[in-house]
Amino acid sequence: MLLTNGHIATLQSDNSFGLIDDGVIALEGTQIAWIGASSDLPDVYQNQNTHDLNGRLVTPALIDCHTHVVFGGNRAAEFEQRLNGASYEEVAKAGGGIVSTVTATRAATEDLLLADALTRVDAMIAEGVTLIEVKSGYGLDRDTELKMLRVARQISKARPIEVRTSFLGAHAVPAEYVGQPDAYIDEMCIPTLRASHAEGLVDAVDGFCEGIAFDTIQIGRVFAVAQELGLPVKLHAEQLSNIGGAKLAAGCGALSADHVEYATDKDVAALAKAGTVAVILPGAFYTLRETQAPPIQSFRNHRVPMALATDCNPGSSPLTSPLLTMNMACTLFRMTPLEALLGMTAHAAAALGDETRGRIFAGGRADLNIWDVAHPAELSYRIGFNPLHSRIFKGSL
């Protein structure tokens, strides 16, 4: 199939949208076979079936590289508590936060978890997402962590979207291990990681490195097992404070360090040296009403790729809109529209270790979005507006 008469944002470099006017994209199976101006179209493609884009904008499909879309219940009551003055840490220490979602997730069946997750995933698909990362971490026991990962795998069977899973057993200390984080890591988290890997349920390993969760030594033990199993790692780092998570991520060659509001310039330099992507999560910053913004200029100075993600979760970021995420990144953190679009495409792909998508190039994946806008900056500029005309997933319109 030939996509003709398109205004194409190739994103083939990080320095411009790479726009091609009157552009053509030739699709063969699940791949892009050729891209360029219509005047340069090779003869071999002249007689293929065509689809006229009528001058619409084409971009790579969006990627949400950090989500927690599988969970039970909701935390609207805690949202109200925070508005009445309680901090995120105070809510967590009082038995709320992640632990309250653990109770609901443990009680839910796989069918219920899947049905609820699909409502969130459908919202993402409607705005042009074709690949999401899904974390465990609301089970904190063997059976529920495995249940969450099985549900995450089922999402791609129920919807036209791909899923990458991350084992996040080191997310919080459950009630049965209060005051015993080391015992939890050794007795539950690591054995469950091994069991998840044995079932083929894990693509990467994550952890929450924070004062209310786990320190670098505890996360380091989990990451050592991940390395033994041949699994890449990523890390929730420096969200609420700086306890060395970014340096740990860099030292382990992590795919990404996520949140990173409290990362220092030295942390950023370490991430740059390691080739680790910084995943910026404005939804959590907005919801928690934080004031410490991530060091965007430092990431620019050190040329650390900045990905964006919804961080969809029931507590700190009940967000399912990648387009609103892009707007938030621009408005709250002064990222540019180009940086925002790269953050939801090429750099999000890099945060998942995927070099086949996120840019439009010959040989790349034929996952594309067609938008009813004149310029890609409009995708970040508008608020509460979805201009998606159609989505191409695995070469199919």
Secondary structure as UniProt FT lines:
FT   STRAND          2..9
FT   STRAND          19..28
FT   TURN            29..30
FT   STRAND          31..37
FT   HELIX           38..40
FT   HELIX           43..45
FT   TURN            46..47
FT   STRAND          50..52
FT   TURN            54..55
FT   STRAND          57..60
FT   STRAND          62..64
FT   HELIX           76..83
FT   TURN            84..85
FT   HELIX           88..93
FT   TURN            94..95
FT   HELIX           98..107
FT   HELIX           110..126
FT   TURN            127..128
FT   STRAND          129..135
FT   HELIX           142..158
FT   STRAND          162..170
FT   HELIX           175..177
FT   TURN            178..179
FT   HELIX           181..184
FT   HELIX           185..189
FT   HELIX           190..198
FT   TURN            199..200
FT   STRAND          204..209
FT   TURN            211..212
FT   HELIX           216..229
FT   STRAND          233..237
FT   HELIX           245..251
FT   TURN            252..253
FT   STRAND          256..259
FT   TURN            261..262
FT   HELIX           265..274
FT   STRAND          277..280
FT   HELIX           282..287
FT   TURN            288..289
FT   HELIX           296..301
FT   TURN            302..303
FT   STRAND          306..308
FT   HELIX           322..333
FT   HELIX           337..343
FT   TURN            344..345
FT   HELIX           346..351
FT   TURN            352..353
FT   TURN            362..363
FT   STRAND          368..371
FT   TURN            376..377
FT   HELIX           378..381
FT   STRAND          388..393
FT   TURN            394..395
//
